Amino acid sequence: MDFDPYELSIHEDPYPLFRDLRENHPILYSESKDFWVVSRYEDVRSVLQDGETFASGQGTVPDGFLPSKPMMIVEDAPYHTHLRAAVSWRFRPRRLRSFEAVIEKVSGELLDAIDPTAETDLVQAYCDPLPVAIVTELLGIGFEDREAFKVHASRIIHPGGREGEEVMQAQNWIYEYIERMLPSREAQPGDDLISSLIHPPAGVPKLNQDELLGFCSMLLIAGPETTTNAFSNALWVLDREPELRSALARDASGIELAVEEFLRFESPAPGLSRVTTRDVELCGRTLPKGSRVHMLFASANRDESVFPGADRVDARRYPNPHLAFGLGVHFCLGSRLARLELRIGLAQFLKRFPSFALIPERWERLPSEVARGFVKLPFRPTGGASTA
Ligand code: HEM
């Protein structure tokens, strides 16, 4: 069986295939992609937890793409440990508390701008601009440049038919923009993340310029994209679950557990890979050193042995040890911020549009190899007739 988890024809509903993999081919070598696919929860977990054997340094997407500046997501210990120690203090709960008000304000403004009588694309109006606004706020990037960042970041994440050179140009645009910000942050530090990484507190390692550029551009590229997809996936699930939608609109206290379930049920990062640093046994097979192993998070998150009734949405599921943010040393650094955005953003949306309805058959899935979400999600605010 030759399996390509990124084959677009399975995008609409890949889960029956994932189930077949878990049941009949828990480890599978894909000749066309030249990687081993693991699909069961325990196997994905064991790969994620052994960063020494399953390394990230040769890239974590199947084609092994590596950026030109250091980025922790594709580094291994001890360098990864150093990079992470330099920034992780900025992502602690106390530091993020001030973002609650910012998220509320931005989401309120975006919702105000939606015409309640017209058909609107939710990705464009809400799922996309909210996370971009939050990450640019975190970095202290002016409102006027947000759109340009979005355009360049999207050229990198979704190169489509673009040539490598065009992708490189977009990447350089981001590096150069951040580089231009550095002298003023050096001289006059503000509350933003860049200032605080240039002037870290005592005992926290300081990043050099290349590391700083790599980190900031990674946040701009990876953070908003995944969160946008998580939003669109959640809204798509809510549209299919009208009772849950009404219950959360009436009482948002269940939103925390519901968000975890949306992340499990439709994982925005469906899979990533590692490369083995030695010969290793996995699922009864011996994989030679240098093998690429692809972990299907989206399949692990539907594994019945861990999540009873895995193909059903259970918004009260607890515990919910999903792997949507990964696990181990590379566990998503932005998970707290993403969760905050999703909880506040979805609760506010449901308060404003408690009976929204997506327009059937009009949504468009992201034609992406590395992300799961939507590029278009047209909806009617009241659930009534379209005025479009
Ligand atoms: C729902 C939204 C998000 C999802 C599903 C997600 C998913 C992930 C996953 C699966 C990883 C692990 C990568 C690996 O093991 O190779 C990761 C790492 C990372 N994420 Fe997220 N992410 C989200 C939002 C964010 C946000 C908002 C930020 C920052 C503003 C962020 C920053 C990072 C960073 C810096 C890493 C690398 C950590 C390391 O290598 O130590 N993420 N993310």
Residues whose N, C-alpha, C, O or C-beta is under 5 A from the ligand:
A	BS01	HEM	T60 M72 I73 R84 L219 A222 G223 P224 T226 T227 A230 P268 A269 L272 L323 A324 F325 G326 V329 H330 F331 C332 L333 G334 S335 L337 A338
